[in-house]
Amino acid sequence: MSAQTEQTFLVGGLEANVYSRSSQTPGPAVVMFVLHGRHGNCKDPATTSIVNGLLQNNAKQSRNLYVVTFDQRNHGHRLVNETANKGWSKSPDRHNDRHATDMYSMQVGTARDVSFLIDFLPSYLFPSGEQVIETWAVAGVSLGGHATWLALTHEPRLSIGIPVIGCPDYLSLISERALKFDIPLDGSAYLPDSLLSLIQSSDPAAAPYRSIDASNPFLGKKILVLSGGKDTLVPWSASESFVEHLNVGDKGVKQAVVQEDAGHETTPEMVQRLVDFITEHALKK
């Protein structure tokens, strides 16, 4: 088992945890964000299993991997209001009228936090230019998976992304969810027109993801999609059409794995596929 090092940086008020192997090679660096799910935090079991899987990987590597975690907005030590993290429910004590707005605002905020950290982390990690970061990558679970798709859409410096039980089509996801709870979306406060306009302009599904020219933000990126076949919270059906038609171009990689016996969970098989993907496309170069 490889020894690990943990560093914590306060970057403009955002606490970022950076994990790496204690022993480093002379090669360049790969920095990978791992984003936790709703109701979780940056040290929850799913996040920890991914971090440990990445750093305990014994495959031969020519690059140094740094894994970054942080609490998403309104989660962990950043929690302000527990109700805002709740969804729609038949039980009044578990119901949140603003679920659609709250969830989208958090995942958009997390994607922007990733870009913010890409701007500033090099100055904290390598203040004297000790290493050069050649690859930026992101993976996320559930809410973090949604944020992973948004980050891939809007952050050109990210070249690798692995959404786990996440969805790139927010309207499809939230519409299916609304049907379950008899929530009327059209022209209602559950989905305000201003939010709908934002989604239609910023969501991954609103991007020209089928295009073969530079307007497509996914061209050249390496993307592994991991979903559960029995997931009823973020069903594969909400993502399937997008992923099927997603064009990453000749220099990109697109893989989608639906684990048929898995629900809304991060399984050991998913973690291993994630580790293998990063090893092949980032660490062996």
C-alpha angles and dihedrals in degrees: 000000000000118000114245134212124210123199126180122206128186102217111188089325094314113117110221124186116208120196126190142153114278091230116060133194125223091253130105125278136260117199118199127185118212112199121200128222135256113293088016136096140215093275100043120127097263093049093044092050090055094046092049093044091054096047097040091052109127097196116122111269134188096189133062115244123214116187117203127199132175138167112267119234113292091010135102112348088352093063113133105156125017093198091064089064093055125096135215113299143167087232111081093214091057098040127105117187091198095052095123093049097041095049095047092047091053096049092045089048091051092050089052090048088056091055090046091053092047086057096051112020095082089063091053098040099041108017092163095042092258092157137013118231106224100169134038117195137174136199128176142178124228104315085016088051091056089049090049090059091048092048091050089051098050107026113072092186091068110089100170130046135175115185111192116201087340133128133226095198110067097178091053092048097045093043092055089047093049091054091058091058099035090246113164109220106174110096093346136124088246087073108018118206090242091056092046090052091051093049091048090054103037110028119105089242088058092057121092090257094157094053123112095209136075092278088078107088092200098059111123094009124127111228132180116188117200120188140160120244091214096043109131097172096056102014120198088235089072091058104030100089093046094048092045093055097035110124117206095168131228094304095047132080126220123185127166124190122184111192100212098205095047127098127191093322145104106245128196087248091057091049091051092049089050092051093047092049094051091045093052099042104032115015104043096054 
